[in-house]
Amino acid sequence: MNEGQRIKRQTLRLLLVGGGLALALGLANAPLPTQATSDLPHQHMASGGERGRQSAGTTGGWSDPVGIRPSEVITHYVFLPLIAKPKTCPPISGESYSSLSVNPPPTDRPAEIHADLNLALRGYEPTDKYKGLMDFNGGFDPGAPQLPGLFADNRTGTFSAVYQIYDWNWDCNCRGGLVTSPEVTLAGLAVTPDETIHVPGSGYTIGSGYEVLVLYASMERITLNYTRDDTVSEGYTLHVENVCVEPNLLALYQAWNSAGRGQLPALRAGQAFGSALDDEIGVVIRDKGTSMDPRSRKDWWQGR
């Protein structure tokens, strides 16, 4: 081998070694995006370092020609795909849904942003008032909706919690303070998850054997009115929260809502409209727009 070839080989060897060292240092120090981390405790690292020194046969510390040192925390980077499962409600066997024409005029704004139709806009807060049926003075309507009909077994509801809903300021179209009269405006009723929830019967009909119109529906709440008017200011209105609205009923509502609300879904007394999402449903009962106390025995739980 001549002198020129020897110099070229030595130069190539130095370049390879230098590139390897640069790569090692770059991998050690390059920042990585943070996704999920797992921190190992210091004691574990100390024992690992001792084993490393023993295996390397050193006594004065870690023998590392490129200067890489163990940190007290090792971070593992795990890249996980986000899998979003669409929320769906199960169909209810044996149920089918129809619609009826609605008395004009239609609601004066889209239902989803109407605080009388979409209770989510108002919201509610728990209160420490009595959880159970109450006896109030005054008259009563023998044709009022009877809330035991929410359940397939027509049972007296167990009040797992009670709440106050927020008032609505129509001047600013914004949430007001809590409604304190009556002192309870939303009942949390105990249910078994996935049990079917039904239309409470009343002494009224809206025609053709139907009891209520669906004024609003989403995947977790529904608003029913015991008239054929597109407003809560007439007759009784029932809001049910935390209920998985039956998908065919929801699709029917969405179709007629998009078409201008000339018709809306109509339901019969006792007809199932959804299933419980959890172990409690929320129930609000209103009379001509005024929120009533859902604990009233003489009104909504007659004979209980």
C-alpha positions in Angstrom: 0.0 0.0 0.0 1.5 3.4 -1.0 1.5 6.4 1.3 -1.4 8.1 -0.5 -3.7 5.1 -0.1 -2.7 4.8 3.6 -3.6 8.4 4.3 -6.9 8.1 2.5 -7.9 5.0 4.6 -7.0 6.8 7.8 -9.0 9.8 6.8 -12.0 7.6 5.9 -11.7 5.8 9.3 -11.7 9.1 11.2 -14.7 10.3 9.3 -16.7 7.1 10.1 -15.8 7.2 13.8 -16.6 10.9 14.0 -19.9 10.4 12.3 -20.9 7.6 14.7 -20.0 9.8 17.7 -22.0 12.7 16.3 -25.0 10.4 15.7 -24.8 9.0 19.2 -24.6 12.5 20.7 -27.5 13.7 18.5 -29.8 10.9 19.5 -29.0 11.5 23.2 -29.6 15.2 23.1 -32.3 15.6 20.5 -35.7 16.8 21.9 -38.6 14.5 21.3 -42.3 15.5 21.3 -44.0 14.6 24.6 -46.9 12.2 24.3 -47.0 10.0 27.3 -44.3 9.6 30.0 -43.3 7.1 32.6 -40.8 8.1 35.2 -38.6 5.6 36.9 -37.6 6.3 40.5 -34.0 7.3 41.4 -33.4 4.1 43.4 -34.0 2.0 40.4 -31.6 4.0 38.4 -28.9 3.8 41.1 -29.1 0.0 41.1 -29.0 -0.1 37.3 -25.9 2.2 37.4 -24.1 -0.1 39.9 -24.7 -3.1 37.7 -23.4 -1.1 34.7 -20.2 -0.2 36.5 -19.6 -3.8 37.6 -20.1 -5.2 34.1 -17.8 -2.6 32.7 -15.1 -3.5 35.3 -14.6 0.1 36.5 -14.3 1.6 40.0 -14.3 5.3 39.3 -17.7 5.8 37.6 -19.4 5.0 34.4 -17.0 4.3 31.6 -18.4 6.0 28.5 -16.2 7.2 25.7 -18.9 9.5 24.2 -19.8 11.2 27.5 -23.4 9.9 27.7 -24.5 9.7 31.3 -27.7 8.1 32.9 -30.2 10.8 34.0 -32.1 10.3 37.3 -35.3 10.0 35.3 -35.8 8.0 32.1 -38.6 9.1 30.0 -40.3 6.6 27.7 -42.2 8.2 24.7 -45.3 6.3 23.6 -47.2 7.4 20.6 -50.9 6.2 20.9 -53.5 6.6 18.1 -56.6 8.5 19.1 -59.6 6.2 18.5 -62.9 8.1 18.9 -65.9 5.9 19.1 -69.0 7.7 17.9 -71.7 8.0 20.6 -74.7 6.0 19.6 -77.9 5.1 21.4 -79.5 1.6 21.0 -82.7 1.3 19.2 -85.7 0.2 21.2 -87.2 -3.0 20.0 -90.8 -2.8 18.8 -91.0 1.0 18.8 -91.8 3.1 15.7 -92.4 6.9 15.5 -94.7 9.2 13.6 -95.3 12.9 13.3 -98.2 15.4 13.5 -98.7 18.9 12.1 -97.8 21.7 14.5 -99.9 24.7 15.2 -98.3 27.8 13.8 -96.2 29.8 14.4 -93.0 27.9 14.7 -90.5 28.7 17.4 -89.0 32.2 16.9 -85.4 30.9 16.9 -83.5 27.6 16.3 -84.5 25.1 18.9 -80.9 24.2 19.9 -80.3 27.9 20.9 -83.8 28.4 22.5 -83.5 28.3 26.3 -87.1 27.2 26.7 -86.5 24.1 24.6 -82.9 23.2 25.1 -82.4 22.9 28.9 -78.6 22.6 28.5 -78.5 26.3 27.9 -79.9 27.1 31.3 -78.2 24.4 33.3 -78.9 23.6 37.0 -77.2 23.2 40.4 -77.8 20.7 43.2 -79.6 21.9 46.3 -79.9 20.4 49.8 -83.7 20.5 49.9 -85.7 17.4 50.8 -85.4 14.5 48.4 -88.8 12.9 48.3 -92.5 13.5 47.7 -94.0 16.7 49.3 -97.6 17.6 50.2 -98.5 21.1 49.1 -101.7 23.1 49.7 -103.9 24.3 46.9 -105.8 22.9 44.0 -104.7 20.4 41.4 -105.4 19.2 37.9 -106.6 15.6 37.7 -105.4 15.5 34.1 -101.8 16.5 34.9 -99.0 14.3 33.6 -98.2 11.5 36.1 -94.5 10.9 36.5 -94.7 7.2 37.5 -95.3 6.7 33.8 -91.7 7.5 33.1 -90.9 3.9 34.2 -92.0 0.7 32.6 -93.0 -0.6 36.0 -95.0 2.6 36.8 -93.1 3.0 40.1 -92.9 5.9 42.5 -89.6 7.6 41.7 -86.7 7.5 44.1 -85.3 11.0 44.4 -81.5 10.5 44.3 -80.9 14.3 44.2 -82.7 17.6 43.7 -81.7 20.7 41.8 -82.5 24.3 40.9 -82.4 25.3 37.3 -81.2 28.7 36.1 -83.6 31.4 35.0 -83.2 33.0 31.6 -82.8 36.7 30.9 -84.5 37.3 27.5 -83.3 40.9 27.3 -79.7 39.8 27.0 -80.5 36.3 25.9 -78.2 35.0 28.7 -78.4 32.9 31.8 -79.9 34.6 34.9 -79.8 33.5 38.5 -81.1 30.2 40.0 -84.8 29.8 40.2 -85.6 29.6 43.9 -89.4 29.6 43.9 -90.3 26.8 43.9 -87.2 25.6 45.9 -86.8 22.5 43.7 -87.2 22.7 39.9 -85.4 19.5 38.7 -85.7 16.1 40.2 -82.9 13.5 39.9 -84.7 10.2 39.8 -82.8 6.9 40.3 -82.8 4.5 37.4 -80.9 1.5 36.2 -78.5 2.3 33.4 -80.1 1.4 30.0 -83.6 1.0 31.3 -86.2 2.4 29.0 -87.9 5.8 29.8 -91.5 6.4 28.7 -94.0 9.2 28.1 -96.0 9.9 31.3 -99.7 9.7 30.6 -102.1 12.6 31.2 -105.8 13.5 30.8 -105.1 15.3 27.6 -104.6 14.3 23.9 -103.2 16.2 21.0 -105.1 14.1 18.4 -105.0 10.7 16.8 -104.3 9.1 20.1 -101.0 11.0 20.7 -100.1 12.6 24.0 -97.1 14.9 23.3 -95.0 16.6 20.6 -91.2 16.4 20.7 -90.2 20.1 20.7 -86.4 19.3 21.1 -84.2 16.2 21.1 -80.5 15.5 21.3 -78.5 12.4 22.1 -78.9 13.0 25.8 -82.0 15.1 26.5 -85.6 15.6 25.2 -88.4 18.2 25.6 -92.0 17.0 25.3 -95.1 19.3 25.2 -98.6 18.2 25.9 -100.1 20.4 23.2 -99.5 20.8 19.4 -98.0 24.2 19.9 -94.3 24.9 19.2 -93.8 26.6 22.5 -93.7 25.8 26.2 -96.1 28.7 27.0 -99.1 26.5 26.3 -99.9 23.4 28.4 -97.5 21.2 30.3 -93.9 20.7 29.2 -91.6 17.9 30.4 -87.8 18.0 30.1 -85.9 14.8 30.6 -82.1 14.9 31.0 -79.5 12.2 30.9 -81.6 10.0 28.6 -80.2 8.4 25.4 -82.9 9.3 22.9 -83.9 6.5 20.6 -82.0 6.9 17.3 -84.9 6.6 15.0 -86.9 9.1 17.0 -83.9 11.5 17.1 -83.5 11.2 13.3 -87.2 11.9 12.7 -87.0 15.0 14.9 -83.8 16.2 13.2 -85.5 15.8 9.7 -88.6 17.8 10.6 -86.6 20.4 12.5 -84.4 20.9 9.4 -87.6 21.1 7.2 -89.0 24.1 9.1 -90.9 22.3 12.0 -94.3 22.2 10.1 -94.5 18.7 11.7 -92.7 17.2 14.7 -92.6 13.7 16.2 -95.6 12.7 18.2 -95.6 10.1 21.0 -98.3 8.2 22.8 -98.7 7.7 26.5 -96.4 5.0 27.7 -94.3 5.0 24.6 -90.6 4.5 25.1 -88.5 7.4 23.8 -85.1 6.5 25.1 -83.0 4.7 27.7 -81.2 5.9 30.8 -77.6 6.9 30.2 -76.5 6.4 33.9 -78.1 5.8 37.3 -80.1 9.0 37.3 -82.4 10.9 35.0 -83.3 14.6 35.5 -86.9 15.7 35.2 -88.4 19.2 34.9 -92.1 19.8 34.7 -93.5 23.1 33.6 -97.0 24.5 33.3 -97.4 27.2 30.7 -93.7 27.9 30.9 -93.5 28.2 34.7 -91.2 25.6 36.4 -93.1 23.5 39.0 -91.9 21.5 41.9 -91.5 17.9 40.7 -91.9 16.6 44.2 -95.6 17.6 44.5 -97.6 14.5 45.4 -101.0 16.1 44.5 -99.8 17.2 41.0 -97.4 14.7 39.5 -97.6 11.6 41.8 -101.3 11.4 42.5 -102.3 8.5 44.7 -98.8 7.8 45.8 
